[in-house]
């Protein structure tokens, strides 16, 4: 491990906006802030927006700057990446941004019913060989259902056309009409916040002339989603 990473990990331990729970503790109990993020952390009743697979948390920082009347939480397991967003938020004095270092597999241990109003999923691993592990697969969407508000918005931004097509087909199978379904983001006229920032990885993809796609949709909190055999479609 590089000295740079070690230094970042050391700094993360004292960052006031970062939480790094011991996964072993979560096997038996829920995170203390579950259901209490507004009351005990943000100290307000503003809507909570979650960025999963956040990486350097560019969306959390950019949106927290634009919307001081909302609270934002970035979740990722990679500490060296999450450090960047946490440091930027501290430098900008963003009191409405928090950073949670954990595996997404444990996400239901951190949030309670009706606690999250929107989810951002920027450039997730497309998991080409593990369909059920995709962050927009029903396995994860059904987990999100446990803590989102009714009609919460989910945003998927990706350079991977296969993932975009899979997500689109999965929504169709579940009778979900997308709010926005954009096949070429930077040749579109969307006014969505999707263009508020470009992530570290997005900039790398764009240098290789990648086409960025965007999918915005709602899921019914009370209806279980089913997966599809995408290879047969």
One Martini backbone bead per residue (centre of mass of N, CA, C, O) as a GRO file, in nm:
protein
  233
    1UNK     BB    1   0.096   0.036   0.022
    2UNK     BB    2   0.079   0.356  -0.006
    3UNK     BB    3   0.150   0.647   0.154
    4UNK     BB    4  -0.093   0.804   0.047
    5UNK     BB    5  -0.310   0.610   0.147
    6UNK     BB    6  -0.233   0.608   0.445
    7UNK     BB    7  -0.285   0.909   0.486
    8UNK     BB    8  -0.584   0.906   0.413
    9UNK     BB    9  -0.676   0.705   0.629
   10UNK     BB   10  -0.584   0.881   0.867
   11UNK     BB   11  -0.768   1.125   0.800
   12UNK     BB   12  -1.044   0.978   0.803
   13UNK     BB   13  -1.045   0.925   1.118
   14UNK     BB   14  -1.091   1.264   1.165
   15UNK     BB   15  -1.321   1.313   0.998
   16UNK     BB   16  -1.636   1.453   1.068
   17UNK     BB   17  -1.783   1.335   0.780
   18UNK     BB   18  -1.689   1.037   0.867
   19UNK     BB   19  -1.785   0.687   0.833
   20UNK     BB   20  -1.636   0.364   0.980
   21UNK     BB   21  -1.766   0.088   1.019
   22UNK     BB   22  -1.779  -0.217   1.159
   23UNK     BB   23  -1.881  -0.492   1.003
   24UNK     BB   24  -1.907  -0.685   1.244
   25UNK     BB   25  -2.125  -0.512   1.392
   26UNK     BB   26  -2.350  -0.543   1.152
   27UNK     BB   27  -2.432  -0.848   1.193
   28UNK     BB   28  -2.617  -0.764   1.471
   29UNK     BB   29  -2.641  -0.450   1.408
   30UNK     BB   30  -2.736  -0.138   1.370
   31UNK     BB   31  -2.689   0.165   1.287
   32UNK     BB   32  -2.735   0.439   1.489
   33UNK     BB   33  -2.847   0.630   1.235
   34UNK     BB   34  -3.079   0.466   1.184
   35UNK     BB   35  -3.346   0.689   1.143
   36UNK     BB   36  -3.128   0.952   1.247
   37UNK     BB   37  -2.989   1.155   1.055
   38UNK     BB   38  -3.141   1.419   1.099
   39UNK     BB   39  -3.136   1.437   1.413
   40UNK     BB   40  -2.813   1.339   1.478
   41UNK     BB   41  -2.655   1.486   1.229
   42UNK     BB   42  -2.798   1.733   1.064
   43UNK     BB   43  -3.023   1.889   1.235
   44UNK     BB   44  -3.276   1.817   1.039
   45UNK     BB   45  -3.560   1.785   0.781
   46UNK     BB   46  -3.418   1.721   0.531
   47UNK     BB   47  -3.366   1.577   0.254
   48UNK     BB   48  -3.233   1.260   0.141
   49UNK     BB   49  -2.935   1.190  -0.045
   50UNK     BB   50  -2.799   0.912  -0.233
   51UNK     BB   51  -2.464   0.785  -0.299
   52UNK     BB   52  -2.370   0.508  -0.484
   53UNK     BB   53  -2.074   0.432  -0.567
   54UNK     BB   54  -1.912   0.720  -0.532
   55UNK     BB   55  -1.617   0.738  -0.485
   56UNK     BB   56  -1.537   1.083  -0.499
   57UNK     BB   57  -1.820   1.233  -0.467
   58UNK     BB   58  -1.915   1.454  -0.679
   59UNK     BB   59  -2.224   1.469  -0.637
   60UNK     BB   60  -2.241   1.537  -0.341
   61UNK     BB   61  -2.087   1.806  -0.359
   62UNK     BB   62  -2.244   1.953  -0.586
   63UNK     BB   63  -2.532   1.925  -0.458
   64UNK     BB   64  -2.469   2.054  -0.181
   65UNK     BB   65  -2.412   2.332  -0.301
   66UNK     BB   66  -2.692   2.374  -0.452
   67UNK     BB   67  -2.849   2.218  -0.189
   68UNK     BB   68  -2.887   2.334   0.131
   69UNK     BB   69  -3.194   2.189   0.166
   70UNK     BB   70  -3.013   1.929   0.160
   71UNK     BB   71  -2.907   1.592   0.208
   72UNK     BB   72  -2.583   1.412   0.185
   73UNK     BB   73  -2.480   1.068   0.092
   74UNK     BB   74  -2.180   0.884   0.068
   75UNK     BB   75  -2.116   0.552  -0.075
   76UNK     BB   76  -1.816   0.358   0.003
   77UNK     BB   77  -1.531   0.134   0.026
   78UNK     BB   78  -1.324   0.341  -0.092
   79UNK     BB   79  -1.123   0.543   0.088
   80UNK     BB   80  -0.936   0.697  -0.118
   81UNK     BB   81  -1.179   0.811  -0.273
   82UNK     BB   82  -1.364   0.935  -0.048
   83UNK     BB   83  -1.164   1.145   0.053
   84UNK     BB   84  -1.207   1.361  -0.163
   85UNK     BB   85  -1.497   1.441  -0.090
   86UNK     BB   86  -1.455   1.499   0.210
   87UNK     BB   87  -1.241   1.721   0.171
   88UNK     BB   88  -1.410   1.911  -0.005
   89UNK     BB   89  -1.637   1.952   0.204
   90UNK     BB   90  -1.459   2.079   0.420
   91UNK     BB   91  -1.343   2.314   0.248
   92UNK     BB   92  -1.661   2.411   0.190
   93UNK     BB   93  -1.844   2.376   0.441
   94UNK     BB   94  -2.034   2.110   0.424
   95UNK     BB   95  -2.303   2.020   0.635
   96UNK     BB   96  -2.475   1.838   0.397
   97UNK     BB   97  -2.226   1.622   0.410
   98UNK     BB   98  -2.170   1.267   0.390
   99UNK     BB   99  -1.949   0.976   0.477
  100UNK     BB  100  -1.969   0.621   0.384
  101UNK     BB  101  -1.777   0.340   0.481
  102UNK     BB  102  -1.900   0.070   0.283
  103UNK     BB  103  -2.089  -0.190   0.199
  104UNK     BB  104  -2.372  -0.229   0.008
  105UNK     BB  105  -2.473  -0.497   0.141
  106UNK     BB  106  -2.538  -0.308   0.420
  107UNK     BB  107  -2.753  -0.076   0.363
  108UNK     BB  108  -3.000  -0.163   0.560
  109UNK     BB  109  -2.826  -0.078   0.827
  110UNK     BB  110  -2.849   0.261   0.765
  111UNK     BB  111  -3.160   0.260   0.670
  112UNK     BB  112  -3.490   0.370   0.688
  113UNK     BB  113  -3.796   0.421   0.653
  114UNK     BB  114  -3.832   0.712   0.465
  115UNK     BB  115  -3.519   0.842   0.443
  116UNK     BB  116  -3.510   0.842   0.119
  117UNK     BB  117  -3.555   1.042  -0.195
  118UNK     BB  118  -3.265   0.978  -0.339
  119UNK     BB  119  -3.065   0.822  -0.610
  120UNK     BB  120  -2.721   0.781  -0.697
  121UNK     BB  121  -2.557   0.612  -0.998
  122UNK     BB  122  -2.224   0.647  -1.083
  123UNK     BB  123  -2.054   0.440  -1.261
  124UNK     BB  124  -2.094   0.142  -1.235
  125UNK     BB  125  -2.041  -0.173  -1.218
  126UNK     BB  126  -2.166  -0.385  -1.472
  127UNK     BB  127  -2.143  -0.683  -1.429
  128UNK     BB  128  -2.134  -0.897  -1.685
  129UNK     BB  129  -2.143  -1.187  -1.497
  130UNK     BB  130  -2.335  -1.032  -1.257
  131UNK     BB  131  -2.641  -0.933  -1.267
  132UNK     BB  132  -2.735  -0.923  -0.955
  133UNK     BB  133  -2.487  -0.703  -0.883
  134UNK     BB  134  -2.626  -0.477  -0.990
  135UNK     BB  135  -2.731  -0.158  -0.877
  136UNK     BB  136  -3.009  -0.211  -1.078
  137UNK     BB  137  -3.094  -0.458  -0.964
  138UNK     BB  138  -3.343  -0.605  -0.787
  139UNK     BB  139  -3.174  -0.676  -0.541
  140UNK     BB  140  -3.120  -0.366  -0.484
  141UNK     BB  141  -3.394  -0.228  -0.525
  142UNK     BB  142  -3.527  -0.392  -0.288
  143UNK     BB  143  -3.351  -0.255  -0.076
  144UNK     BB  144  -3.428   0.038  -0.127
  145UNK     BB  145  -3.733   0.003  -0.055
  146UNK     BB  146  -3.678  -0.002   0.266
  147UNK     BB  147  -3.585   0.342   0.262
  148UNK     BB  148  -3.770   0.480   0.077
  149UNK     BB  149  -3.968   0.686  -0.059
  150UNK     BB  150  -4.230   0.741  -0.218
  151UNK     BB  151  -4.122   0.799  -0.535
  152UNK     BB  152  -3.838   0.772  -0.563
  153UNK     BB  153  -3.541   0.867  -0.710
  154UNK     BB  154  -3.344   0.722  -0.982
  155UNK     BB  155  -2.992   0.747  -1.090
  156UNK     BB  156  -2.835   0.660  -1.404
  157UNK     BB  157  -2.482   0.668  -1.487
  158UNK     BB  158  -2.333   0.567  -1.810
  159UNK     BB  159  -2.099   0.407  -2.051
  160UNK     BB  160  -2.268   0.136  -2.047
  161UNK     BB  161  -2.482   0.003  -2.269
  162UNK     BB  162  -2.556  -0.265  -2.144
  163UNK     BB  163  -2.660  -0.151  -1.875
  164UNK     BB  164  -2.872   0.035  -1.991
  165UNK     BB  165  -3.036  -0.188  -2.138
  166UNK     BB  166  -3.095  -0.358  -1.894
  167UNK     BB  167  -3.244  -0.145  -1.724
  168UNK     BB  168  -3.463  -0.086  -1.933
  169UNK     BB  169  -3.575  -0.379  -1.949
  170UNK     BB  170  -3.640  -0.412  -1.648
  171UNK     BB  171  -3.849  -0.185  -1.634
  172UNK     BB  172  -4.042  -0.298  -1.842
  173UNK     BB  173  -4.101  -0.567  -1.691
  174UNK     BB  174  -4.210  -0.365  -1.437
  175UNK     BB  175  -4.380  -0.122  -1.545
  176UNK     BB  176  -4.159   0.117  -1.591
  177UNK     BB  177  -4.154   0.458  -1.650
  178UNK     BB  178  -3.942   0.669  -1.749
  179UNK     BB  179  -3.845   0.995  -1.711
  180UNK     BB  180  -3.549   0.930  -1.826
  181UNK     BB  181  -3.401   0.833  -2.162
  182UNK     BB  182  -3.058   0.859  -2.241
  183UNK     BB  183  -2.824   0.785  -2.506
  184UNK     BB  184  -2.699   1.102  -2.526
  185UNK     BB  185  -2.627   1.334  -2.312
  186UNK     BB  186  -2.436   1.558  -2.483
  187UNK     BB  187  -2.699   1.548  -2.706
  188UNK     BB  188  -2.882   1.685  -2.497
  189UNK     BB  189  -3.153   1.892  -2.325
  190UNK     BB  190  -3.124   1.842  -2.044
  191UNK     BB  191  -3.203   1.973  -1.697
  192UNK     BB  192  -3.063   1.792  -1.531
  193UNK     BB  193  -2.829   1.717  -1.273
  194UNK     BB  194  -2.638   1.529  -1.442
  195UNK     BB  195  -2.459   1.800  -1.542
  196UNK     BB  196  -2.315   1.922  -1.280
  197UNK     BB  197  -2.100   1.683  -1.328
  198UNK     BB  198  -1.778   1.518  -1.354
  199UNK     BB  199  -1.625   1.244  -1.321
  200UNK     BB  200  -1.332   1.093  -1.319
  201UNK     BB  201  -1.427   0.861  -1.509
  202UNK     BB  202  -1.578   1.025  -1.719
  203UNK     BB  203  -1.335   1.180  -1.832
  204UNK     BB  204  -1.194   0.927  -1.933
  205UNK     BB  205  -1.419   0.834  -2.127
  206UNK     BB  206  -1.436   1.096  -2.303
  207UNK     BB  207  -1.143   1.072  -2.418
  208UNK     BB  208  -1.266   0.793  -2.567
  209UNK     BB  209  -1.556   0.863  -2.685
  210UNK     BB  210  -1.777   0.819  -2.498
  211UNK     BB  211  -2.110   0.732  -2.429
  212UNK     BB  212  -2.351   0.886  -2.236
  213UNK     BB  213  -2.590   0.772  -2.006
  214UNK     BB  214  -2.948   0.805  -1.892
  215UNK     BB  215  -3.146   0.712  -1.593
  216UNK     BB  216  -3.481   0.797  -1.486
  217UNK     BB  217  -3.660   0.678  -1.189
  218UNK     BB  218  -3.931   0.497  -1.040
  219UNK     BB  219  -4.030   0.320  -0.743
  220UNK     BB  220  -4.226   0.101  -0.577
  221UNK     BB  221  -4.209   0.035  -0.247
  222UNK     BB  222  -4.458  -0.202  -0.255
  223UNK     BB  223  -4.300  -0.337  -0.509
  224UNK     BB  224  -4.164  -0.608  -0.634
  225UNK     BB  225  -3.891  -0.685  -0.818
  226UNK     BB  226  -3.798  -0.829  -1.129
  227UNK     BB  227  -3.611  -1.017  -1.321
  228UNK     BB  228  -3.412  -1.095  -1.612
  229UNK     BB  229  -3.332  -1.255  -1.923
  230UNK     BB  230  -3.128  -1.075  -2.109
  231UNK     BB  231  -3.002  -1.281  -2.318
  232UNK     BB  232  -3.310  -1.340  -2.449
  233UNK     BB  233  -3.379  -1.040  -2.574
   0.00000   0.00000   0.00000
